[in-house]
Amino acid sequence: MNFKLLMCTLSFSLLFACNDSSPDSQTTELTNLVGTNYQKWKNSNINTYAFTYHAPPSDCPATDALPPVEITIENNVITKLYIPELGESLELDSQVYPTIADVFENMLKSVEHIKGTPSFDKTFGYPISYETDISDLECDGYSITITSFM
């Protein structure tokens, strides 16, 4: 009887030890997914483009989200920041708004905080959307979307 109990316990332990859904495994898979798409983006060799960037807080109900911003990049440098909702341009010295490469670098630096699976453009690999949340506290997460890529 004790032998059967030992074997059942051992089998049960091995079953959970072989489970691949550990946080480290998920972080590795996510890092690989982001890295693969980043490489696809680099291989596309696109250095002049534009897109709409929106990064509202995902867990901060008391905060008003900043409106989407149209970002224009020429030769890998931001040349224009425009808020269509307000009909206003922003100062170019703002460090708040990223290039696509910056978005990828931010994703790789905070991969352990990405929630769910990010979506990427199938042709060029740039991120379409992803969400982060650092903790269970409010106001420490955001939801990134990239639209109108040209």
DAQUIFEN-V25279 format. One record per backbone hydrogen bond with DSSP energy under -0.5 kcal/mol. NH is the residue of the N-H (numbers start at 1). CO is the residue of the C=O. Records with the same first field share a line. If there is no record, write none. Layout:
# DAQUIFEN-V25279
NH = CO  CO
This chain:
# DAQUIFEN-V25279
5 = 1
6 = 2
7 = 3
8 = 4
9 = 5
10 = 6
11 = 7
12 = 8
13 = 9
14 = 10
15 = 11
16 = 12
17 = 13
18 = 14
19 = 16
26 = 22
27 = 23
28 = 24
29 = 25
30 = 26
31 = 27
32 = 28
33 = 29
34 = 30
35 = 31
36 = 32
37 = 33
38 = 34
39 = 35
40 = 36
41 = 37
42 = 38
43 = 39
44 = 40
45 = 41  42
46 = 41
47 = 45
49 = 73
51 = 71
52 = 147
53 = 51  69
54 = 145
56 = 143
58 = 141
59 = 141
63 = 60
69 = 53
70 = 82
71 = 51  69
72 = 80
73 = 49
74 = 77
76 = 47
77 = 74
79 = 72
80 = 72
82 = 70
83 = 88
84 = 82
86 = 83
87 = 83
88 = 83
90 = 81
94 = 91
103 = 99
104 = 100
105 = 101
106 = 102
107 = 103
108 = 104
109 = 105
110 = 106
111 = 108
113 = 110
114 = 111
115 = 131
118 = 116
119 = 129
121 = 126
125 = 121
128 = 119
129 = 119
130 = 144
131 = 115
132 = 142
133 = 113
134 = 140
139 = 59
142 = 132
143 = 56
144 = 130  142
145 = 54
146 = 128
147 = 52
150 = 50
